[in-house]
Amino acid sequence: MSGWEGSDRRARLPANWPAIRRRILRRDAHRCTARTVYDERCSEPATDVDHIEPGDDHRDANLRSVCEWHHRRKSGREGAAARAAVWRRNQSKYRRSEAHPGLV
């Protein structure tokens, strides 16, 4: 199953997204701007344009070029965090507010 399945993310991109994407890739010389664990710039070619801060802010300052690996890694972390937040929210519905009778 694709990570985009069931997502409305692409529908929320502006109509001129292809032009924005080309501009950002050109600005970053088609190189991934992500940093490695050694604080060096990734040496892979950029294939994707990533929103630095999640949301619908499509200004150039919030966009960067990244390779597929770094984009999947970041998107995966964000997706896992969102799923964990939903799980915690759902679990709180089923918690008892009073102490268990055997622990009193």
Secondary structure, DSSP 8 states (H G I E B T S, - for coil): --TTTT--TGGGS-TTHHHHHHHHHHHTTTB---B-TTS-B--SB--EEEESSSSS---GGGEEEE-HHHHHHHHHHHHHHHHHHHHHHHHHTT--SS--GGG-
